[in-house]
Amino acid sequence: MPIAVRLNARLEERLERLAKRTGRSKSLYVRRALEEYLDEEEDYLIALQRLEDNLPLVPMEKVLSRLNLRSQLRPKGAR
């Protein structure tokens, strides 16, 4: 579905520069930015709802384990 978006001059310049530098379309970058924003916003709203419903917290270890990212867990005190 086509959609029109008005950008301020500075944002349009940055988008144009990026597209020219990479040889990719401005639409690609707008789509990526929108997808990332929507993912973050949806995650935020889920977290907010869990807080408002007083649901139990999910420990980071459990999240990483469920996502098969256990190796990403740093030992305590490590940077």
C-alpha positions as CSV (number, residue, x, y, z in Angstrom):
1,M,0.0,0.0,0.0
2,P,1.5,3.3,-1.0
3,I,1.9,5.9,1.7
4,A,3.2,9.5,1.7
5,V,5.4,10.9,4.4
6,R,6.6,14.4,4.8
7,L,10.2,14.8,6.1
8,N,11.9,17.9,7.2
9,A,14.8,19.0,5.1
10,R,17.5,17.7,7.4
11,L,16.0,14.3,7.6
12,E,15.5,14.2,3.8
13,E,19.1,15.2,3.2
14,R,20.4,12.5,5.5
15,L,18.2,9.9,3.9
16,E,19.3,11.0,0.4
17,R,23.0,10.8,1.4
18,L,22.6,7.4,2.9
19,A,20.8,6.0,-0.2
20,K,23.4,7.5,-2.6
21,R,26.3,6.2,-0.5
22,T,25.0,2.7,-0.3
23,G,23.3,2.4,-3.7
24,R,20.0,1.4,-2.0
25,S,16.6,3.1,-2.2
26,K,15.3,5.6,0.3
27,S,12.2,3.4,0.6
28,L,14.3,0.6,1.9
29,Y,15.7,2.7,4.7
30,V,12.3,4.2,5.6
31,R,10.8,0.7,5.7
32,R,13.7,-0.6,7.9
33,A,13.4,2.3,10.3
34,L,9.6,1.9,10.5
35,E,9.9,-1.8,11.2
36,E,12.5,-1.3,13.9
37,Y,10.4,1.5,15.5
38,L,7.3,-0.7,15.5
39,D,9.1,-3.7,17.0
40,E,10.4,-1.5,19.8
41,E,7.1,0.2,20.4
42,E,5.3,-3.2,20.5
43,D,7.8,-4.6,22.9
44,Y,7.5,-1.5,25.1
45,L,3.7,-1.9,25.2
46,I,3.9,-5.6,26.1
47,A,6.3,-4.7,29.0
48,L,4.1,-1.9,30.2
49,Q,1.1,-4.1,30.2
50,R,2.9,-6.8,32.2
51,L,3.9,-4.1,34.8
52,E,0.3,-2.8,35.0
53,D,-1.1,-6.3,35.4
54,N,1.5,-7.0,38.1
55,L,2.7,-10.1,36.2
56,P,5.9,-11.8,37.5
57,L,9.2,-10.6,36.1
58,V,11.0,-13.0,33.7
59,P,14.7,-13.4,34.6
60,M,17.2,-12.6,31.9
61,E,18.6,-16.1,32.1
62,K,15.2,-17.6,31.3
63,V,14.7,-15.2,28.3
64,L,18.1,-16.0,26.9
65,S,17.6,-19.7,27.4
66,R,14.2,-19.6,25.6
67,L,15.8,-17.8,22.7
68,N,18.8,-20.1,22.6
69,L,21.1,-17.2,23.4
70,R,22.5,-18.6,26.7
71,S,26.0,-18.0,25.4
72,Q,25.2,-14.3,25.4
73,L,24.9,-14.2,29.1
74,R,28.0,-12.6,30.7
75,P,29.3,-13.8,34.0
76,K,28.6,-11.4,36.9
77,G,31.2,-8.6,37.1
78,A,32.2,-9.0,33.4
79,R,32.0,-6.1,31.0
